[in-house]
Amino acid sequence: MNNKNTLILVAGLMAMVFVAASVFAYYPLSITVSPTTPPVTFATGSNAGNNDLGPGNTITVSLGSNSASASVTVHPTYQTTYYKDVLRITNSDSKAYNVYIRVDTAITSFPAGSTIQLKIYASGASRPGTPIATVPLTSTGTASIGSLSGGGTWEMDVEVYIPEGSTLPSPATANLQLIYTPSSETPP
């Protein structure tokens, strides 16, 4: 009789577990998404649109309709080719933002020994000088640039080195993301 009672008790408890598993509670929650004008944007640098190396080439800088995206095309040659102030990052807000640059797709097809770097300088900084940050475009990853103060602007330079004697490579594109946040947390 004791085993029978135990079996009935276990069966009853299991039935309650299955019943409890099908109970759901719903609580209301609202999330408001309120888009805003981007406080940190791109702007063309002082050398955007100027003549580049080679016949008919220019330093091409294209901005998205809200300046929240940018595209830069340059035409380097052997040895070091330096492009000063081709693109800018501007902060129209009164507060500072921590800025990062993430290289999602690197340029890996250039000859061995080549370097391609994005250099970020304070607005009006002399060159050569120490950049705020240097981001290699030949490897992926996220680089912390620093804190861009309210109303501040940074200038972006591109430096390309292609070893003489190598075959000039086909055009290649690095895909980057400009990431900014008022938080001190590292972006995911």
Buried (B, 14 or more C-beta within 10 A) or exposed (E): EEEEEEEEEEEEEEEEEEEEEEEEEEEEEEEEEEEEEEBBBBBBBEBBEEEBEEEEEBBBBEBEEEBEEBEBBBBBEBEEBBBBBBBBBBBBBEEBBBBBBBBEEBBEEBEEEBBBBBBBBBEEBEEEEEBBBBBBBBEBEBBEBBBBBEEBBBBBBBBBBBEEEEEEEEEBEBEBEBBBEEEEEEEE
